[in-house]
Amino acid sequence: MKHNFGFVHQGAILEYSYQFTNTGTSALIFGEAKAECTCTQVIVPDKEVKPGETATIHLRFDSNSARYRQIRTIVVPSNATNSPNTLLFKCIVLKKKK
């Protein structure tokens, strides 16, 4: 699951929600998601996602200390057979607007 924010100016707060559906046969339970930097916060569902249900994983990226091309990954553990899953987002951070 990938998302491209495109060009942004330094200091922008970027948010995105990755939507997914539990296609398994049992409830999906998430562990603590890990972002590769402290500039990224991740919110995973705090309750189980039943089979067939749709939910979101929300991210918030603070570009204040970033410059140039940014590619970030988030590792999301769960009880799924293909766990952990990796989410990716990218952007190009331009200098602050004056």
ChimeraX attribute file (.defattr): number of C-alpha atoms within 10 A of each C-alpha:
attribute: neighborCount
match mode: 1-to-1
recipient: residues
	/A:1	10
	/A:2	11
	/A:3	13
	/A:4	13
	/A:5	14
	/A:6	11
	/A:7	13
	/A:8	19
	/A:9	18
	/A:10	19
	/A:11	18
	/A:12	14
	/A:13	14
	/A:14	14
	/A:15	14
	/A:16	16
	/A:17	15
	/A:18	14
	/A:19	11
	/A:20	13
	/A:21	14
	/A:22	16
	/A:23	13
	/A:24	13
	/A:25	9
	/A:26	14
	/A:27	17
	/A:28	19
	/A:29	16
	/A:30	19
	/A:31	14
	/A:32	13
	/A:33	18
	/A:34	16
	/A:35	19
	/A:36	12
	/A:37	11
	/A:38	9
	/A:39	14
	/A:40	19
	/A:41	17
	/A:42	19
	/A:43	13
	/A:44	19
	/A:45	14
	/A:46	10
	/A:47	10
	/A:48	13
	/A:49	18
	/A:50	17
	/A:51	14
	/A:52	14
	/A:53	14
	/A:54	12
	/A:55	17
	/A:56	15
	/A:57	16
	/A:58	15
	/A:59	19
	/A:60	15
	/A:61	20
	/A:62	16
	/A:63	21
	/A:64	15
	/A:65	9
	/A:66	18
	/A:67	17
	/A:68	13
	/A:69	13
	/A:70	14
	/A:71	11
	/A:72	16
	/A:73	16
	/A:74	20
	/A:75	18
	/A:76	19
	/A:77	18
	/A:78	16
	/A:79	13
	/A:80	15
	/A:81	7
	/A:82	8
	/A:83	12
	/A:84	16
	/A:85	13
	/A:86	15
	/A:87	17
	/A:88	14
	/A:89	18
	/A:90	16
	/A:91	20
	/A:92	19
	/A:93	22
	/A:94	16
	/A:95	14
	/A:96	12
	/A:97	8
	/A:98	3
